[in-house]
Amino acid sequence: MGNPVLIGAKLNLKRSSLKTVEEKLRSLFAKRDELSASIDGVENEEDLAAIENEVNENDKAIEETEEEKSTLEKEIEELEADLERSNQKKPKSRSKEPGGKGNMNPEELKELRSAINAYVRSKGTEVRAVDGFKLVDGGALVPEELLTPEKAVEDTVDLLQYVKHVPVKSASGKYPVIKKSGSKMNTVAELEANPELAKPTLSNVLFEIETYRGYIPVSQEVIDDADYDIVGLIDEEIRDQELNTRNFAISTVLKTATAKTVANLDDIITLLNTGFKTAYQVKLYVSQSLFNELDLMKDGNGRYLLQDDITVASGKRLKGKEIVVLDDDMIGAAAGDKVAFIGDAKAFCKFFDRKQVSVKWVDNNIYGQLLAGFIRFDVEVADTEAGYYVTYTPEVEGA
């Protein structure tokens, strides 16, 4: 009979992997829609062949990802059954202290986290002996699969998946962007001279990488205590803050979009219908308060106006556009703000990524060490026509 703690850890890892695969699948479906739309108006046979080849490769990736999803779902189902049987037959072990890790023995802890703990406890001196690490500027990159497997999976939105991710190798530079024009080629008779095509609007986005960093104080007593959950501390203080830092930076840029006030659902639909070129892949990134307002709206027959769609995280669409729900104070300024970024986030801004989150030991003047984490990136507006920052101000009845 398997240990319920170990089974639970594996189950959380599988669920986390499933969430990643589902996000990848949604991205592939969105790319297929984008490729299908791009075929319209293309008359050159070579260009059509190239697009069709890309469509085929994307469809193949969708098929492989769906198989991966199916496999993960079966593994999760089996682990859930194992966990249920294990919990029924094995009495719960007592924790040594409230909220402690006494229900995990050293062997289980070693099996789950030996790679990171070896590095942490050695204060960086045993890097070669650590399996599964990648060195980054004298530190070790933290593999996500090794971080706190027993931690419950949280339903946290990562805005990075919705914007254009651009890895860069320098601290500053220029990134060329072509605005979507919707232009097309012309029909030309055989042996006639090629007509001049519409010139694309090319602009350079200037980026300058910023460094975000901090540290976790870890006493020598803690380092020497083999039963202490050091990796869980790293996860809480570095990984969560990395996500929060990225989300804050991206949402700050989204809020710089052209401001627009809407008074009702008709105004939002009008913006969707007439505010963008059809080449843009528009989504609605709404605050929880605004989502609640929209989700409760009904037609004259009492039917809810938002469309159900289980393939998107929020479960809802408006006029076929995906709705992404964010915390009020993420896309807004405070709780209760009814605001949204409506547009093509990938076209609107770019995330210039210089370095992933990493950890390394730095000197400290106390009996212990400081475990420092750092990430380097910049977020810049690329296409101002790709989105609006909308504030919902409902009409006052009788006004």
Secondary structure, 3 states (H helix, E strand, C coil): CCCHHHHHHHHHHHHHHHHHHHHHHHHHHHHHHHHHHHHCCCCCHHHHHHHHHHHHHHHHHHHHHHHHHHHHHHHHHHHHHHHHHHHHHCCCCCCCCCCCCCCCCHHHHHHHHHHHHHHHHCCCCCHHHCCCCEEECCEEECCHHHCCCCCCCCCCCCHHHHCEEEECCCCEEEEEEECCCCCCCCCCCCCCCCCCCCCCCEEEEEEECEEEEEEEEEEHHHHHCCCCCHHHHHHHHHHHHHHHHHHHHHHHHHCCCEEEEECCHHHHHHHHHHCCCCCCCCEEEEEHHHHHHHHCCECCCCCECCEECCCCCCCEEECCEEEEEECHHHHCCCCCCCEEEEECHHHHEEEEEEEEEEEEEECCCCCEEEEEEEEEEEEEECCHHHEEEEEECCCCCCC
